[in-house]
Amino acid sequence: MRYPSDMSGEGDFVQFSHSKYSAKGGGGGGGGITIYVPNAVPAITNGQSWQAVHFPGPVGAMKRDAALGMAEAVNSFGNDLDGGKIKNIVDKFRSDVESRGGVGAAAKQGALGVIGRISGAGSASNLLQMQTGEIYNPNSELLYQNPNFRAYTFDFTFIPKSEGDAQAVCDIIKEFKSYSAPELKGQRLEIPHVWQIKYSNQYMGKFKPAALTQVTVQYNSGMSQHMTYTSGMPIVTSLQLSFTEVEYVFRKDHQEGRVGY
């Protein structure tokens, strides 16, 4: 399926194909749709999730240092780590924190924390702020969590100039609707297909297999009144396709091709 039907091989276009979903991965296969590249291509955001972890005050700093020391001990065992060794490490961590937290500034923070909870003021930092206008150093660390799945939306506007183009628009829309929907199989549903998207222009980035999460069709968008050709086909048909990729993008992926993913 192609739109427009007289599309030459010289212009830029985007190809869509689909195949059955598999948790083991895999690319597109069935169905081939080729459409002109829209005036505004979708913005592609490569996002990463980071999370702030806080170890406030001297007690927090002690816990952090003790945890790092215990983690180093765990890693030193490699894969030779049984339940007994784990219990010993956890017990040592607990006693280490308790022994460190029993003196000086850490003891003061602990006492403020108890008073804060009883009084309703909350944390030790809250109570310290009320008393002195200061808070405990949060000793924060920004820790990496995971990459984000990329999501993007294609917007197409079809204004068919021939009966062939009008039929192509209908076929293309039906294909996207059909294979973004599940298949009813008795008391089960077969998962919708996943889509492989590819630009013809190597400067425009690459895509991972993606789920088609939403198909939106609107007729005669932007026109002052409803109008159709003599066949009944609307003058203008807008198609919006929202995708979310089902695989993460890693560094090695970006190092492929001219501009990566």
Sequence and secondary structure as in RCSB ss.txt:
>XXXX:A:sequence
MRYPSDMSGEGDFVQFSHSKYSAKGGGGGGGGITIYVPNAVPAITNGQSWQAVHFPGPVGAMKRDAALGMAEAVN
SFGNDLDGGKIKNIVDKFRSDVESRGGVGAAAKQGALGVIGRISGAGSASNLLQMQTGEIYNPNSELLYQNPNFR
AYTFDFTFIPKSEGDAQAVCDIIKEFKSYSAPELKGQRLEIPHVWQIKYSNQYMGKFKPAALTQVTVQYNSGMSQ
HMTYTSGMPIVTSLQLSFTEVEYVFRKDHQEGRVGY
>XXXX:A:secstr
 EESTT  TTS EEEEEEE   TT     EEEEEEE  SS       EEEEEE   HHHHHHHHHHHHHHHHHHH
HTTT   HHHHHHHHHHHHHHHHHHTTSHHHHHHHHHHHHHHHHT  SHHHHHHHHHS       EEEEEEE   
EEEEEEEE   SHHHHHHHHHHHHHHHHHHS EEETTEEE   EEEEEESSGGG     EEEEEEEEEESTT SS
  B TTS BS EEEEEEEEESS   HHHHTSTTT  
